[in-house]
């Protein structure tokens, strides 16, 4: 082998070595690029949202005992609490007061779409008649359809509370007194009906309405600053009976005045009531299918910070039993109430609310037997103790003077006192 061939062979080996080095460097660089670094974040897999993921569940249960220190078992309020007293016509009738499940509510609700909110509430402690308890019954089933991003303008469609009266709209879960007043609650039994209602309130005011409930000021909830709507007028869970809708409107605003919040309001409704099975044999009325039913009411609320006042009064015309003629006539009605209360904040987030209430009503109740005639003058003194948000205990002393008359009890004025107790748990 000559010197030239040796030189060619060395050049060839050097070229191969250089190429191998380049190839090795490329592989190492590629390997390092493929290695995960500490700063690399794994790719997030977005979870698909479903409408049912946005539905919450809450509720409350109330257990009562109305049999303590009663001086007259014939003092009763059929609309208020069927375990209180008796409406028996027997001269020596006694009430079989015992433990009573007044309410057992579940609430399914949620913003299932940016513009659609749903609310469904059954009650598992309904009492269609005295001594018949624990029936399941629909209370609310509606949706709110809003028209803007802030949800200031909305229409509520379905079975819901009729926007008439602050105490009517105030949830029984939040109300201090065990029962609503006869004067305004006689307008809409169970406070609800099937219809469509328009509500408007600025976003800031809607937040204020929510705060008045969540922070223990006994608010009514969010029924708008302005409300207007139409509903069947036959009360909840009943079919329309005369194709004559009731119309209602309400205006109310919670003003901030220094450290206090006051909420004046005015509301009114009009319509025609249709009697079904309420009239007894022999009791007549001029227009069974279209009896005038209309009212107007004023409200004034001073929220308890710490002292509070809640007062309402309404006047109107509606059906009422006339014992002189054994008929149901359209007559004048009026009544209302005033409640004084105090919010006492104790250590460990305990709350105590002492309260006193007077109510008066002179009128009929269209949905009771023969549009039963009432004259009510009741005083209530009570105390609510809330050791924690999941539990409340209420004791209430009632001084009652109630006249309630129909064809079976045409002369029936009852006076008496009793102590009422209620335990409530919230979840």
C-alpha positions as CSV (number, residue, x, y, z in Angstrom):
1,X,0.0,0.0,0.0
2,X,1.5,3.3,-1.0
3,X,1.3,6.6,1.0
4,X,-1.5,8.0,-1.1
5,X,-3.9,5.2,-0.3
6,X,-3.1,5.5,3.4
7,X,-3.9,9.2,3.3
8,X,-7.3,8.5,1.6
9,X,-8.2,5.9,4.2
10,X,-7.5,8.3,7.1
11,X,-9.6,11.0,5.5
12,X,-12.5,8.6,5.0
13,X,-12.3,7.5,8.7
14,X,-12.3,11.1,9.8
15,X,-15.3,12.0,7.7
16,X,-17.2,9.0,9.2
17,X,-16.2,10.1,12.7
18,X,-17.5,13.6,12.2
19,X,-20.8,12.4,10.7
20,X,-21.3,10.1,13.7
21,X,-20.6,12.9,16.1
22,X,-23.2,15.2,14.4
23,X,-25.8,12.4,14.4
24,X,-25.1,11.7,18.1
25,X,-25.5,15.3,19.0
26,X,-28.8,15.6,17.1
27,X,-30.2,12.5,18.9
28,X,-29.3,13.9,22.3
29,X,-30.9,17.3,21.5
30,X,-34.1,15.6,20.4
31,X,-34.1,13.5,23.5
32,X,-33.8,16.5,25.7
33,X,-36.6,18.3,24.0
34,X,-38.9,15.4,24.5
35,X,-38.2,15.2,28.2
36,X,-40.9,16.9,30.4
37,X,-39.5,19.9,32.3
38,X,-40.6,21.1,35.7
39,X,-42.2,24.1,34.2
40,X,-44.4,22.1,31.8
41,X,-48.0,21.9,32.8
42,X,-50.2,19.0,31.9
43,X,-53.0,19.9,29.5
44,X,-56.3,20.6,31.2
45,X,-59.3,18.6,30.1
46,X,-62.3,20.9,30.3
47,X,-65.3,19.3,32.1
48,X,-68.5,19.7,30.2
49,X,-71.1,21.4,32.3
50,X,-74.6,20.0,32.5
51,X,-77.8,21.9,33.5
52,X,-78.3,19.5,36.5
53,X,-74.9,20.4,37.9
54,X,-76.3,23.9,38.6
55,X,-79.3,22.8,40.7
56,X,-79.0,23.1,44.5
57,X,-81.1,21.4,47.2
58,X,-82.2,23.0,50.5
59,X,-85.1,22.9,52.8
60,X,-86.6,23.1,56.3
61,X,-89.0,21.3,58.7
62,X,-91.2,22.8,61.4
63,X,-92.6,20.7,64.3
64,X,-95.2,22.4,66.5
65,X,-97.1,21.8,69.8
66,X,-100.2,23.9,70.4
67,X,-101.6,22.2,73.5
68,X,-100.0,24.1,76.4
69,X,-102.0,26.3,78.8
70,X,-105.0,26.6,76.5
71,X,-108.0,28.3,78.1
72,X,-110.5,27.7,75.2
73,X,-110.1,24.9,72.7
74,X,-112.7,26.5,70.4
75,X,-110.3,29.3,69.5
76,X,-109.1,28.2,66.1
77,X,-107.7,29.4,62.8
78,X,-108.3,26.9,60.1
79,X,-106.2,28.8,57.5
80,X,-103.3,29.2,59.9
81,X,-102.7,25.9,61.7
82,X,-105.1,22.9,61.7
83,X,-103.6,21.6,64.9
84,X,-104.7,24.8,66.8
85,X,-108.2,24.5,68.4
86,X,-111.3,22.9,66.8
87,X,-114.1,24.1,64.6
88,X,-116.4,21.4,65.8
89,X,-120.1,22.4,66.3
90,X,-120.4,20.1,69.4
91,X,-121.1,22.2,72.6
92,X,-118.4,20.3,74.6
93,X,-115.9,19.9,71.8
94,X,-112.2,19.7,72.7
95,X,-109.1,20.0,70.6
96,X,-106.8,16.9,70.5
97,X,-103.7,19.1,70.3
98,X,-100.5,17.1,70.0
99,X,-97.2,17.3,68.1
100,X,-97.8,18.5,64.6
101,X,-95.7,18.6,61.5
102,X,-96.5,22.0,60.1
103,X,-94.1,22.1,57.2
104,X,-91.6,19.8,55.6
105,X,-90.2,21.6,52.5
106,X,-87.6,20.7,49.9
107,X,-86.4,23.4,47.4
108,X,-84.8,22.5,44.1
109,X,-83.4,25.6,42.5
110,X,-80.7,26.9,40.2
111,X,-79.6,29.2,37.3
112,X,-79.6,26.5,34.7
113,X,-78.9,29.0,31.9
114,X,-77.6,32.6,32.0
115,X,-81.2,33.7,31.4
116,X,-83.2,30.9,33.0
117,X,-83.7,30.3,36.7
118,X,-85.9,27.4,38.0
119,X,-87.5,26.9,41.4
120,X,-89.5,23.8,42.5
121,X,-90.8,23.3,46.1
122,X,-93.0,20.5,47.3
123,X,-94.3,20.3,50.8
124,X,-94.5,16.8,52.5
125,X,-96.6,18.0,55.5
126,X,-99.8,19.4,53.9
127,X,-103.1,18.9,55.8
128,X,-106.1,19.0,53.4
129,X,-108.4,18.6,56.5
130,X,-108.2,18.5,60.2
131,X,-106.7,15.2,61.3
132,X,-105.5,14.4,57.8
133,X,-101.8,15.0,57.7
134,X,-98.5,14.6,55.8
135,X,-99.8,14.7,52.3
136,X,-97.3,15.7,49.6
137,X,-98.4,18.9,47.7
138,X,-96.8,21.2,45.2
139,X,-96.1,24.7,46.6
140,X,-93.9,26.3,43.8
141,X,-93.0,25.3,40.3
142,X,-91.8,28.2,38.2
143,X,-89.0,29.6,36.1
144,X,-87.7,33.1,35.8
145,X,-86.8,34.2,32.3
146,X,-84.5,37.3,32.3
147,X,-83.8,39.6,29.4
148,X,-80.5,41.2,30.3
149,X,-77.1,40.1,31.6
150,X,-77.7,41.6,35.1
151,X,-81.2,39.9,35.3
152,X,-82.8,43.1,36.3
153,X,-85.8,42.5,34.0
154,X,-87.5,39.1,34.3
155,X,-90.8,37.2,33.9
156,X,-91.8,34.5,36.3
157,X,-94.1,31.8,34.8
158,X,-95.7,29.0,36.8
159,X,-97.1,28.5,40.3
160,X,-95.5,31.0,42.7
161,X,-96.3,33.5,45.3
162,X,-98.6,36.4,44.3
163,X,-96.8,39.7,44.9
164,X,-99.3,41.0,47.4
165,X,-98.3,41.8,51.0
166,X,-94.8,41.7,52.6
167,X,-95.6,39.0,55.1
168,X,-97.3,36.9,52.5
169,X,-94.1,36.9,50.4
170,X,-91.9,36.5,53.5
171,X,-90.9,32.8,53.8
172,X,-92.3,30.9,56.8
173,X,-88.7,29.8,57.3
174,X,-87.8,33.4,58.1
175,X,-91.0,34.8,59.7
176,X,-91.0,35.4,63.4
177,X,-94.7,34.8,64.2
178,X,-95.9,31.3,63.7
179,X,-98.7,32.3,61.4
180,X,-99.4,35.1,58.9
181,X,-101.9,37.8,59.7
182,X,-105.6,37.1,58.7
183,X,-106.0,40.6,57.1
184,X,-103.7,40.2,54.1
185,X,-103.3,36.4,54.1
186,X,-107.1,36.1,53.5
187,X,-106.4,37.5,50.0
188,X,-104.5,34.4,48.7
189,X,-104.6,31.2,50.6
190,X,-101.1,29.6,50.7
191,X,-100.0,32.9,49.1
192,X,-99.7,31.2,45.7
193,X,-101.4,30.9,42.4
194,X,-100.7,29.9,38.8
195,X,-99.8,32.8,36.5
196,X,-97.2,35.1,35.0
197,X,-95.5,38.0,36.7
198,X,-93.1,40.6,35.5
199,X,-90.4,41.8,38.0
200,X,-87.9,44.6,37.8
201,X,-85.2,45.7,40.2
202,X,-81.7,47.1,39.8
203,X,-78.9,44.6,40.4
204,X,-77.7,46.5,43.5
205,X,-81.2,46.3,45.0
206,X,-81.5,42.6,44.2
207,X,-78.3,42.1,46.2
208,X,-79.8,44.1,49.0
209,X,-83.0,42.0,49.0
210,X,-80.8,38.8,49.3
211,X,-78.7,40.3,52.1
212,X,-81.8,41.1,54.2
213,X,-82.6,37.4,54.2
214,X,-79.1,35.9,54.5
215,X,-77.9,38.2,57.3
216,X,-81.0,37.5,59.5
217,X,-83.0,40.7,59.0
218,X,-86.2,38.8,58.2
219,X,-86.5,40.0,54.6
220,X,-89.3,39.0,52.2
221,X,-87.0,37.8,49.4
222,X,-86.6,39.3,45.9
223,X,-90.0,40.2,44.4
224,X,-88.7,43.2,42.6
225,X,-89.0,46.9,43.1
226,X,-91.9,46.8,40.6
227,X,-94.2,43.8,39.9
228,X,-97.1,43.3,37.6
229,X,-98.9,40.2,36.6
230,X,-102.0,38.0,36.0
231,X,-103.0,34.8,37.7
232,X,-106.0,32.4,37.8
233,X,-107.3,33.7,41.1
234,X,-108.6,30.4,42.4
235,X,-105.5,29.8,44.6
236,X,-102.7,27.3,44.3
237,X,-103.3,23.8,42.9
238,X,-106.8,24.6,41.7
239,X,-108.0,25.0,38.1
240,X,-109.2,28.3,36.7
241,X,-113.0,28.3,37.1
242,X,-114.4,31.3,35.3
243,X,-111.8,32.4,32.6
244,X,-111.5,35.7,34.4
245,X,-107.9,36.3,35.5
246,X,-106.9,38.3,38.5
247,X,-104.5,41.2,37.9
248,X,-102.0,42.4,40.5
249,X,-99.3,45.1,40.8
250,X,-96.8,46.1,43.5
251,X,-94.2,48.8,44.1
252,X,-91.7,48.6,47.0
253,X,-88.2,49.9,47.6
254,X,-85.7,49.2,50.4
255,X,-84.1,52.6,51.2
256,X,-80.8,52.8,53.1
257,X,-81.1,55.6,55.7
258,X,-77.9,55.9,57.7
259,X,-77.5,52.5,59.5
260,X,-81.1,51.6,58.9
261,X,-83.1,50.1,56.0
262,X,-86.7,51.0,55.5
263,X,-89.0,49.5,52.9
264,X,-92.4,51.2,52.1
265,X,-94.6,49.5,49.6
266,X,-98.0,49.6,48.0
267,X,-99.9,46.8,46.2
268,X,-103.3,46.1,44.8
269,X,-105.2,43.4,42.9
270,X,-108.6,42.9,41.3
271,X,-110.5,40.0,39.8
272,X,-113.6,37.8,40.0
273,X,-113.8,34.8,42.4
274,X,-115.6,31.6,41.4
275,X,-117.1,29.4,44.1
276,X,-116.7,25.7,43.9
277,X,-117.7,23.4,46.8
278,X,-117.3,26.1,49.5
279,X,-121.0,26.9,49.7
280,X,-123.2,24.8,52.0
281,X,-126.6,23.5,51.0
282,X,-129.1,26.4,51.3
283,X,-126.5,29.1,51.2
284,X,-126.8,31.3,48.0
285,X,-124.9,34.1,46.4
286,X,-125.7,36.6,43.7
287,X,-123.1,35.5,41.1
288,X,-121.4,32.2,42.0
289,X,-119.0,32.3,39.1
290,X,-118.0,36.0,39.1
291,X,-118.0,37.5,42.6
292,X,-116.0,40.7,43.0
293,X,-112.6,40.3,44.7
294,X,-110.4,43.3,45.0
295,X,-108.0,44.9,47.5
296,X,-105.3,47.6,48.0
297,X,-102.7,47.4,50.7
298,X,-99.8,49.6,52.2
299,X,-96.7,48.2,53.8
300,X,-94.0,49.7,56.0
301,X,-90.9,47.8,57.1
302,X,-88.1,49.0,59.4
303,X,-85.6,46.2,59.4
304,X,-84.3,45.1,62.8
305,X,-80.9,46.9,63.1
306,X,-81.4,46.2,65.9
307,X,-85.0,47.4,66.4
308,X,-87.6,46.7,63.8
309,X,-91.2,47.4,62.8
310,X,-93.3,45.5,60.3
311,X,-96.7,46.9,59.6
312,X,-99.4,46.4,56.8
313,X,-103.0,47.3,56.3
314,X,-105.4,46.5,53.4
315,X,-109.0,47.5,52.5
316,X,-111.2,46.1,49.7
317,X,-114.3,44.2,48.7
318,X,-115.0,40.5,48.6
319,X,-117.4,37.7,49.4
320,X,-118.5,37.3,53.1
321,X,-121.1,35.2,54.8
322,X,-124.2,37.1,56.0
323,X,-125.9,35.2,58.9
324,X,-129.0,37.4,58.8
325,X,-129.9,36.3,55.2
326,X,-127.9,33.0,55.0
327,X,-126.3,34.3,51.9
328,X,-122.8,35.3,50.7
329,X,-122.6,38.9,49.8
330,X,-119.9,41.2,48.4
331,X,-119.0,43.4,51.4
332,X,-116.3,45.8,52.6
333,X,-113.3,44.3,54.3
334,X,-110.3,45.7,56.1
335,X,-107.5,44.6,58.4
336,X,-103.8,44.5,59.0
337,X,-101.2,44.1,61.7
338,X,-98.1,45.6,63.3
339,X,-95.1,43.6,64.6
340,X,-92.4,45.0,66.8
341,X,-89.1,43.1,67.0
342,X,-85.5,43.3,68.1
343,X,-82.4,41.5,66.7
344,X,-80.0,40.6,69.5
345,X,-76.6,39.2,68.4
346,X,-75.0,36.9,71.0
347,X,-71.5,35.3,71.1
348,X,-70.8,32.3,68.8
349,X,-73.2,33.7,66.2
350,X,-76.4,33.0,68.3
351,X,-79.4,35.2,67.6
352,X,-82.4,36.1,69.7
353,X,-85.5,37.9,68.4
354,X,-88.1,39.1,71.0
355,X,-91.3,40.2,69.2
356,X,-94.8,41.4,69.8
357,X,-97.7,41.5,67.3
358,X,-101.2,42.9,67.1
359,X,-103.6,42.0,64.2
360,X,-107.1,43.0,63.3
361,X,-109.4,41.8,60.5
362,X,-113.0,42.4,59.7
363,X,-114.1,40.6,56.5
364,X,-114.6,37.2,54.8
365,X,-112.4,34.4,53.7
366,X,-113.6,33.4,50.2
367,X,-111.9,30.0,50.2
368,X,-113.4,28.7,53.5
369,X,-116.8,27.3,54.2
370,X,-119.5,29.7,53.1
371,X,-116.9,32.5,52.7
372,X,-116.7,32.4,56.5
373,X,-117.2,35.8,58.2
374,X,-114.3,36.9,60.5
375,X,-113.7,39.6,63.1
376,X,-110.2,39.1,64.6
377,X,-108.3,40.9,67.4
378,X,-105.2,38.9,68.4
379,X,-102.1,39.8,70.4
380,X,-99.0,37.7,70.3
381,X,-95.8,37.9,72.4
382,X,-92.9,35.6,71.5
383,X,-89.3,34.9,71.4
384,X,-87.2,33.2,68.7
385,X,-83.8,31.7,69.6
386,X,-81.4,30.7,66.9
387,X,-78.3,29.0,68.5
388,X,-77.0,28.2,65.0
389,X,-78.3,28.5,61.5
390,X,-79.5,24.9,61.3
391,X,-81.9,25.2,64.3
392,X,-84.5,27.6,65.6
393,X,-86.9,27.5,68.6
394,X,-89.9,29.7,68.9
395,X,-92.2,30.2,71.9
396,X,-95.3,32.4,71.4
397,X,-98.1,33.4,73.8
398,X,-101.4,34.2,72.1
399,X,-104.3,36.3,73.4
400,X,-107.0,35.6,70.9
401,X,-110.5,37.2,70.3
402,X,-111.8,35.6,67.1
403,X,-115.3,35.6,65.7
404,X,-115.7,33.2,62.8
405,X,-119.2,32.4,61.5
406,X,-120.8,30.3,58.8
407,X,-124.1,28.5,58.2
408,X,-123.1,25.7,60.7
409,X,-121.8,28.2,63.4
410,X,-123.8,31.4,62.8
411,X,-123.0,32.8,66.3
412,X,-119.5,32.0,67.2
413,X,-117.2,34.4,69.1
414,X,-114.3,32.6,70.9
415,X,-111.8,34.1,73.2
416,X,-108.9,32.4,74.9
417,X,-105.1,32.2,75.5
418,X,-102.5,29.5,74.8
419,X,-98.8,28.9,74.5
420,X,-97.5,27.7,71.2
421,X,-94.1,26.1,70.5
422,X,-92.2,25.4,67.3
423,X,-88.9,23.7,66.6
424,X,-87.4,24.3,63.2
425,X,-84.3,22.8,61.5
426,X,-82.8,24.2,58.3
427,X,-80.6,22.5,55.8
